Amino acid sequence: MGLLQTPPNAARAAAEIDKLPAYDARDLIPEGTQARLVLDGTVYTLRITRAGKLILTK
């Protein structure tokens, strides 16, 4: 295998990632910088920082 070739299992993993649903965080947080997400009754806070990073806290 050459240095620039992608290993077969990495290519397969990348193809699987492409099948996942994708959401723009700014669509989830249309006004402001925070949104609440609920999973199995647990509330999480999704926050967009001033630097444009995402933080998810419980």
PyMOL Python script that loads the backbone (N, CA, C, O; Angstrom):
from pymol import cmd

cmd.read_pdbstr("""\
ATOM      1  N   MET A   1       0.851  -1.178   0.000  1.00  0.00           N
ATOM      2  CA  MET A   1       0.000   0.000   0.000  1.00  0.00           C
ATOM      3  C   MET A   1       0.890   1.233   0.000  1.00  0.00           C
ATOM      4  O   MET A   1       1.821   1.318   0.801  1.00  0.00           O
ATOM      5  N   GLY A   2       0.621   2.194  -0.889  1.00  0.00           N
ATOM      6  CA  GLY A   2       1.395   3.420  -0.958  1.00  0.00           C
ATOM      7  C   GLY A   2       1.030   4.372   0.177  1.00  0.00           C
ATOM      8  O   GLY A   2       0.057   4.149   0.897  1.00  0.00           O
ATOM      9  N   LEU A   3       1.798   5.405   0.324  1.00  0.00           N
ATOM     10  CA  LEU A   3       1.577   6.357   1.407  1.00  0.00           C
ATOM     11  C   LEU A   3       0.281   7.141   1.249  1.00  0.00           C
ATOM     12  O   LEU A   3      -0.291   7.578   2.247  1.00  0.00           O
ATOM     13  N   LEU A   4      -0.192   7.329   0.034  1.00  0.00           N
ATOM     14  CA  LEU A   4      -1.374   8.154  -0.196  1.00  0.00           C
ATOM     15  C   LEU A   4      -2.655   7.346  -0.348  1.00  0.00           C
ATOM     16  O   LEU A   4      -3.720   7.926  -0.561  1.00  0.00           O
ATOM     17  N   GLN A   5      -2.581   6.045  -0.245  1.00  0.00           N
ATOM     18  CA  GLN A   5      -3.777   5.225  -0.391  1.00  0.00           C
ATOM     19  C   GLN A   5      -4.518   5.141   0.942  1.00  0.00           C
ATOM     20  O   GLN A   5      -3.904   5.147   2.008  1.00  0.00           O
ATOM     21  N   THR A   6      -5.835   5.065   0.865  1.00  0.00           N
ATOM     22  CA  THR A   6      -6.667   4.920   2.053  1.00  0.00           C
ATOM     23  C   THR A   6      -6.878   3.445   2.328  1.00  0.00           C
ATOM     24  O   THR A   6      -7.256   2.703   1.421  1.00  0.00           O
ATOM     25  N   PRO A   7      -6.644   2.996   3.563  1.00  0.00           N
ATOM     26  CA  PRO A   7      -6.896   1.586   3.880  1.00  0.00           C
ATOM     27  C   PRO A   7      -8.365   1.245   3.650  1.00  0.00           C
ATOM     28  O   PRO A   7      -9.229   2.087   3.893  1.00  0.00           O
ATOM     29  N   PRO A   8      -8.670   0.034   3.187  1.00  0.00           N
ATOM     30  CA  PRO A   8     -10.051  -0.332   2.866  1.00  0.00           C
ATOM     31  C   PRO A   8     -11.017  -0.124   4.030  1.00  0.00           C
ATOM     32  O   PRO A   8     -12.136   0.337   3.804  1.00  0.00           O
ATOM     33  N   ASN A   9     -10.634  -0.442   5.255  1.00  0.00           N
ATOM     34  CA  ASN A   9     -11.558  -0.275   6.375  1.00  0.00           C
ATOM     35  C   ASN A   9     -11.824   1.205   6.668  1.00  0.00           C
ATOM     36  O   ASN A   9     -12.919   1.541   7.120  1.00  0.00           O
ATOM     37  N   ALA A  10     -10.868   2.092   6.427  1.00  0.00           N
ATOM     38  CA  ALA A  10     -11.076   3.521   6.622  1.00  0.00           C
ATOM     39  C   ALA A  10     -12.051   4.054   5.578  1.00  0.00           C
ATOM     40  O   ALA A  10     -12.899   4.889   5.896  1.00  0.00           O
ATOM     41  N   ALA A  11     -11.942   3.589   4.352  1.00  0.00           N
ATOM     42  CA  ALA A  11     -12.861   4.015   3.297  1.00  0.00           C
ATOM     43  C   ALA A  11     -14.280   3.560   3.613  1.00  0.00           C
ATOM     44  O   ALA A  11     -15.240   4.296   3.385  1.00  0.00           O
ATOM     45  N   ARG A  12     -14.407   2.350   4.135  1.00  0.00           N
ATOM     46  CA  ARG A  12     -15.718   1.824   4.514  1.00  0.00           C
ATOM     47  C   ARG A  12     -16.315   2.659   5.651  1.00  0.00           C
ATOM     48  O   ARG A  12     -17.505   2.970   5.629  1.00  0.00           O
ATOM     49  N   ALA A  13     -15.506   3.019   6.632  1.00  0.00           N
ATOM     50  CA  ALA A  13     -15.969   3.834   7.762  1.00  0.00           C
ATOM     51  C   ALA A  13     -16.408   5.211   7.275  1.00  0.00           C
ATOM     52  O   ALA A  13     -17.421   5.736   7.736  1.00  0.00           O
ATOM     53  N   ALA A  14     -15.653   5.801   6.344  1.00  0.00           N
ATOM     54  CA  ALA A  14     -16.016   7.113   5.806  1.00  0.00           C
ATOM     55  C   ALA A  14     -17.337   7.040   5.056  1.00  0.00           C
ATOM     56  O   ALA A  14     -18.143   7.967   5.141  1.00  0.00           O
ATOM     57  N   ALA A  15     -17.573   5.969   4.331  1.00  0.00           N
ATOM     58  CA  ALA A  15     -18.836   5.806   3.606  1.00  0.00           C
ATOM     59  C   ALA A  15     -20.005   5.689   4.575  1.00  0.00           C
ATOM     60  O   ALA A  15     -21.090   6.200   4.298  1.00  0.00           O
ATOM     61  N   GLU A  16     -19.799   5.025   5.706  1.00  0.00           N
ATOM     62  CA  GLU A  16     -20.859   4.900   6.712  1.00  0.00           C
ATOM     63  C   GLU A  16     -21.169   6.254   7.342  1.00  0.00           C
ATOM     64  O   GLU A  16     -22.333   6.561   7.599  1.00  0.00           O
ATOM     65  N   ILE A  17     -20.148   7.064   7.592  1.00  0.00           N
ATOM     66  CA  ILE A  17     -20.350   8.393   8.165  1.00  0.00           C
ATOM     67  C   ILE A  17     -21.191   9.246   7.230  1.00  0.00           C
ATOM     68  O   ILE A  17     -22.033  10.017   7.690  1.00  0.00           O
ATOM     69  N   ASP A  18     -20.980   9.120   5.925  1.00  0.00           N
ATOM     70  CA  ASP A  18     -21.734   9.901   4.951  1.00  0.00           C
ATOM     71  C   ASP A  18     -23.219   9.571   4.995  1.00  0.00           C
ATOM     72  O   ASP A  18     -24.032  10.385   4.558  1.00  0.00           O
ATOM     73  N   LYS A  19     -23.602   8.405   5.509  1.00  0.00           N
ATOM     74  CA  LYS A  19     -25.004   8.004   5.561  1.00  0.00           C
ATOM     75  C   LYS A  19     -25.723   8.576   6.790  1.00  0.00           C
ATOM     76  O   LYS A  19     -26.951   8.525   6.865  1.00  0.00           O
ATOM     77  N   LEU A  20     -24.965   9.122   7.756  1.00  0.00           N
ATOM     78  CA  LEU A  20     -25.571   9.642   8.976  1.00  0.00           C
ATOM     79  C   LEU A  20     -26.303  10.946   8.704  1.00  0.00           C
ATOM     80  O   LEU A  20     -25.872  11.734   7.861  1.00  0.00           O
ATOM     81  N   PRO A  21     -27.419  11.186   9.417  1.00  0.00           N
ATOM     82  CA  PRO A  21     -28.087  12.479   9.252  1.00  0.00           C
ATOM     83  C   PRO A  21     -27.176  13.599   9.759  1.00  0.00           C
ATOM     84  O   PRO A  21     -26.434  13.410  10.723  1.00  0.00           O
ATOM     85  N   ALA A  22     -27.232  14.748   9.118  1.00  0.00           N
ATOM     86  CA  ALA A  22     -26.416  15.895   9.507  1.00  0.00           C
ATOM     87  C   ALA A  22     -27.323  17.083   9.780  1.00  0.00           C
ATOM     88  O   ALA A  22     -28.288  17.323   9.054  1.00  0.00           O
ATOM     89  N   TYR A  23     -27.004  17.818  10.826  1.00  0.00           N
ATOM     90  CA  TYR A  23     -27.789  18.980  11.223  1.00  0.00           C
ATOM     91  C   TYR A  23     -26.848  20.156  11.427  1.00  0.00           C
ATOM     92  O   TYR A  23     -25.772  20.009  12.005  1.00  0.00           O
ATOM     93  N   ASP A  24     -27.257  21.310  10.953  1.00  0.00           N
ATOM     94  CA  ASP A  24     -26.490  22.521  11.210  1.00  0.00           C
ATOM     95  C   ASP A  24     -26.858  22.995  12.613  1.00  0.00           C
ATOM     96  O   ASP A  24     -28.038  23.202  12.898  1.00  0.00           O
ATOM     97  N   ALA A  25     -25.887  23.168  13.482  1.00  0.00           N
ATOM     98  CA  ALA A  25     -26.149  23.565  14.867  1.00  0.00           C
ATOM     99  C   ALA A  25     -26.898  24.890  14.933  1.00  0.00           C
ATOM    100  O   ALA A  25     -27.708  25.097  15.837  1.00  0.00           O
ATOM    101  N   ARG A  26     -26.642  25.771  14.006  1.00  0.00           N
ATOM    102  CA  ARG A  26     -27.338  27.067  14.023  1.00  0.00           C
ATOM    103  C   ARG A  26     -28.824  26.906  13.678  1.00  0.00           C
ATOM    104  O   ARG A  26     -29.635  27.756  14.046  1.00  0.00           O
ATOM    105  N   ASP A  27     -29.185  25.830  12.980  1.00  0.00           N
ATOM    106  CA  ASP A  27     -30.602  25.546  12.737  1.00  0.00           C
ATOM    107  C   ASP A  27     -31.277  25.037  14.010  1.00  0.00           C
ATOM    108  O   ASP A  27     -32.472  25.257  14.210  1.00  0.00           O
ATOM    109  N   LEU A  28     -30.518  24.361  14.866  1.00  0.00           N
ATOM    110  CA  LEU A  28     -31.052  23.894  16.141  1.00  0.00           C
ATOM    111  C   LEU A  28     -31.167  25.031  17.147  1.00  0.00           C
ATOM    112  O   LEU A  28     -31.970  24.968  18.078  1.00  0.00           O
ATOM    113  N   ILE A  29     -30.358  26.075  16.952  1.00  0.00           N
ATOM    114  CA  ILE A  29     -30.340  27.230  17.851  1.00  0.00           C
ATOM    115  C   ILE A  29     -30.566  28.488  17.009  1.00  0.00           C
ATOM    116  O   ILE A  29     -29.631  29.256  16.788  1.00  0.00           O
ATOM    117  N   PRO A  30     -31.799  28.707  16.538  1.00  0.00           N
ATOM    118  CA  PRO A  30     -32.037  29.815  15.615  1.00  0.00           C
ATOM    119  C   PRO A  30     -31.871  31.204  16.246  1.00  0.00           C
ATOM    120  O   PRO A  30     -31.504  32.156  15.557  1.00  0.00           O
ATOM    121  N   GLU A  31     -32.138  31.320  17.537  1.00  0.00           N
ATOM    122  CA  GLU A  31     -31.989  32.609  18.219  1.00  0.00           C
ATOM    123  C   GLU A  31     -31.123  32.391  19.454  1.00  0.00           C
ATOM    124  O   GLU A  31     -31.415  31.519  20.272  1.00  0.00           O
ATOM    125  N   GLY A  32     -30.080  33.164  19.590  1.00  0.00           N
ATOM    126  CA  GLY A  32     -29.222  33.027  20.757  1.00  0.00           C
ATOM    127  C   GLY A  32     -28.119  32.022  20.535  1.00  0.00           C
ATOM    128  O   GLY A  32     -27.714  31.752  19.404  1.00  0.00           O
ATOM    129  N   THR A  33     -27.630  31.462  21.655  1.00  0.00           N
ATOM    130  CA  THR A  33     -26.482  30.569  21.574  1.00  0.00           C
ATOM    131  C   THR A  33     -26.697  29.250  22.298  1.00  0.00           C
ATOM    132  O   THR A  33     -25.771  28.444  22.390  1.00  0.00           O
ATOM    133  N   GLN A  34     -27.919  29.008  22.824  1.00  0.00           N
ATOM    134  CA  GLN A  34     -28.138  27.788  23.578  1.00  0.00           C
ATOM    135  C   GLN A  34     -29.456  27.119  23.192  1.00  0.00           C
ATOM    136  O   GLN A  34     -30.421  27.769  22.791  1.00  0.00           O
ATOM    137  N   ALA A  35     -29.453  25.793  23.329  1.00  0.00           N
ATOM    138  CA  ALA A  35     -30.674  25.008  23.114  1.00  0.00           C
ATOM    139  C   ALA A  35     -30.652  23.843  24.094  1.00  0.00           C
ATOM    140  O   ALA A  35     -29.587  23.403  24.526  1.00  0.00           O
ATOM    141  N   ARG A  36     -31.814  23.357  24.434  1.00  0.00           N
ATOM    142  CA  ARG A  36     -31.915  22.180  25.290  1.00  0.00           C
ATOM    143  C   ARG A  36     -32.252  20.980  24.420  1.00  0.00           C
ATOM    144  O   ARG A  36     -33.102  21.049  23.533  1.00  0.00           O
ATOM    145  N   LEU A  37     -31.571  19.891  24.692  1.00  0.00           N
ATOM    146  CA  LEU A  37     -31.825  18.622  24.024  1.00  0.00           C
ATOM    147  C   LEU A  37     -32.224  17.624  25.096  1.00  0.00           C
ATOM    148  O   LEU A  37     -31.631  17.606  26.174  1.00  0.00           O
ATOM    149  N   VAL A  38     -33.218  16.795  24.819  1.00  0.00           N
ATOM    150  CA  VAL A  38     -33.682  15.812  25.795  1.00  0.00           C
ATOM    151  C   VAL A  38     -33.479  14.420  25.214  1.00  0.00           C
ATOM    152  O   VAL A  38     -33.850  14.144  24.073  1.00  0.00           O
ATOM    153  N   LEU A  39     -32.884  13.550  26.022  1.00  0.00           N
ATOM    154  CA  LEU A  39     -32.676  12.158  25.647  1.00  0.00           C
ATOM    155  C   LEU A  39     -33.078  11.289  26.822  1.00  0.00           C
ATOM    156  O   LEU A  39     -32.468  11.358  27.889  1.00  0.00           O
ATOM    157  N   ASP A  40     -34.096  10.477  26.632  1.00  0.00           N
ATOM    158  CA  ASP A  40     -34.577   9.579  27.680  1.00  0.00           C
ATOM    159  C   ASP A  40     -34.845  10.311  28.994  1.00  0.00           C
ATOM    160  O   ASP A  40     -34.545   9.801  30.073  1.00  0.00           O
ATOM    161  N   GLY A  41     -35.407  11.498  28.891  1.00  0.00           N
ATOM    162  CA  GLY A  41     -35.767  12.257  30.085  1.00  0.00           C
ATOM    163  C   GLY A  41     -34.630  13.081  30.675  1.00  0.00           C
ATOM    164  O   GLY A  41     -34.856  13.842  31.615  1.00  0.00           O
ATOM    165  N   THR A  42     -33.429  12.951  30.155  1.00  0.00           N
ATOM    166  CA  THR A  42     -32.295  13.733  30.633  1.00  0.00           C
ATOM    167  C   THR A  42     -32.130  14.954  29.737  1.00  0.00           C
ATOM    168  O   THR A  42     -32.126  14.842  28.511  1.00  0.00           O
ATOM    169  N   VAL A  43     -31.995  16.122  30.364  1.00  0.00           N
ATOM    170  CA  VAL A  43     -31.875  17.371  29.621  1.00  0.00           C
ATOM    171  C   VAL A  43     -30.405  17.739  29.477  1.00  0.00           C
ATOM    172  O   VAL A  43     -29.657  17.748  30.455  1.00  0.00           O
ATOM    173  N   TYR A  44     -30.003  18.040  28.259  1.00  0.00           N
ATOM    174  CA  TYR A  44     -28.650  18.483  27.946  1.00  0.00           C
ATOM    175  C   TYR A  44     -28.735  19.893  27.378  1.00  0.00           C
ATOM    176  O   TYR A  44     -29.743  20.266  26.779  1.00  0.00           O
ATOM    177  N   THR A  45     -27.688  20.666  27.563  1.00  0.00           N
ATOM    178  CA  THR A  45     -27.623  22.008  26.997  1.00  0.00           C
ATOM    179  C   THR A  45     -26.559  22.024  25.909  1.00  0.00           C
ATOM    180  O   THR A  45     -25.412  21.647  26.146  1.00  0.00           O
ATOM    181  N   LEU A  46     -26.945  22.460  24.722  1.00  0.00           N
ATOM    182  CA  LEU A  46     -26.028  22.632  23.600  1.00  0.00           C
ATOM    183  C   LEU A  46     -25.743  24.114  23.488  1.00  0.00           C
ATOM    184  O   LEU A  46     -26.669  24.918  23.385  1.00  0.00           O
ATOM    185  N   ARG A  47     -24.465  24.487  23.506  1.00  0.00           N
ATOM    186  CA  ARG A  47     -24.095  25.899  23.472  1.00  0.00           C
ATOM    187  C   ARG A  47     -23.065  26.134  22.380  1.00  0.00           C
ATOM    188  O   ARG A  47     -22.138  25.346  22.197  1.00  0.00           O
ATOM    189  N   ILE A  48     -23.246  27.233  21.657  1.00  0.00           N
ATOM    190  CA  ILE A  48     -22.260  27.681  20.677  1.00  0.00           C
ATOM    191  C   ILE A  48     -21.445  28.773  21.352  1.00  0.00           C
ATOM    192  O   ILE A  48     -22.003  29.773  21.803  1.00  0.00           O
ATOM    193  N   THR A  49     -20.132  28.593  21.425  1.00  0.00           N
ATOM    194  CA  THR A  49     -19.274  29.574  22.073  1.00  0.00           C
ATOM    195  C   THR A  49     -18.983  30.739  21.129  1.00  0.00           C
ATOM    196  O   THR A  49     -19.280  30.678  19.936  1.00  0.00           O
ATOM    197  N   ARG A  50     -18.399  31.796  21.683  1.00  0.00           N
ATOM    198  CA  ARG A  50     -18.012  32.945  20.848  1.00  0.00           C
ATOM    199  C   ARG A  50     -16.981  32.545  19.802  1.00  0.00           C
ATOM    200  O   ARG A  50     -16.894  33.158  18.738  1.00  0.00           O
ATOM    201  N   ALA A  51     -16.197  31.512  20.112  1.00  0.00           N
ATOM    202  CA  ALA A  51     -15.175  31.036  19.171  1.00  0.00           C
ATOM    203  C   ALA A  51     -15.756  30.098  18.111  1.00  0.00           C
ATOM    204  O   ALA A  51     -15.028  29.613  17.245  1.00  0.00           O
ATOM    205  N   GLY A  52     -17.079  29.840  18.178  1.00  0.00           N
ATOM    206  CA  GLY A  52     -17.709  28.985  17.184  1.00  0.00           C
ATOM    207  C   GLY A  52     -17.595  27.494  17.489  1.00  0.00           C
ATOM    208  O   GLY A  52     -17.790  26.665  16.600  1.00  0.00           O
ATOM    209  N   LYS A  53     -17.283  27.146  18.734  1.00  0.00           N
ATOM    210  CA  LYS A  53     -17.190  25.748  19.139  1.00  0.00           C
ATOM    211  C   LYS A  53     -18.509  25.321  19.762  1.00  0.00           C
ATOM    212  O   LYS A  53     -19.284  26.155  20.230  1.00  0.00           O
ATOM    213  N   LEU A  54     -18.758  24.011  19.765  1.00  0.00           N
ATOM    214  CA  LEU A  54     -19.960  23.465  20.391  1.00  0.00           C
ATOM    215  C   LEU A  54     -19.608  22.817  21.722  1.00  0.00           C
ATOM    216  O   LEU A  54     -18.617  22.095  21.839  1.00  0.00           O
ATOM    217  N   ILE A  55     -20.442  23.091  22.726  1.00  0.00           N
ATOM    218  CA  ILE A  55     -20.281  22.454  24.028  1.00  0.00           C
ATOM    219  C   ILE A  55     -21.613  21.817  24.387  1.00  0.00           C
ATOM    220  O   ILE A  55     -22.651  22.478  24.345  1.00  0.00           O
ATOM    221  N   LEU A  56     -21.588  20.532  24.741  1.00  0.00           N
ATOM    222  CA  LEU A  56     -22.783  19.813  25.177  1.00  0.00           C
ATOM    223  C   LEU A  56     -22.570  19.423  26.634  1.00  0.00           C
ATOM    224  O   LEU A  56     -21.627  18.704  26.965  1.00  0.00           O
ATOM    225  N   THR A  57     -23.468  19.912  27.511  1.00  0.00           N
ATOM    226  CA  THR A  57     -23.358  19.605  28.934  1.00  0.00           C
ATOM    227  C   THR A  57     -24.659  19.019  29.443  1.00  0.00           C
ATOM    228  O   THR A  57     -25.732  19.247  28.884  1.00  0.00           O
ATOM    229  N   LYS A  58     -24.535  18.266  30.508  1.00  0.00           N
ATOM    230  CA  LYS A  58     -25.681  17.617  31.137  1.00  0.00           C
ATOM    231  C   LYS A  58     -26.272  18.538  32.178  1.00  0.00           C
ATOM    232  O   LYS A  58     -27.253  18.182  32.831  1.00  0.00           O
TER     233      LYS A  58
END
""", "prot")
cmd.dss("prot")
cmd.show_as("cartoon", "prot")
cmd.util.cbc("prot")
cmd.orient("prot")
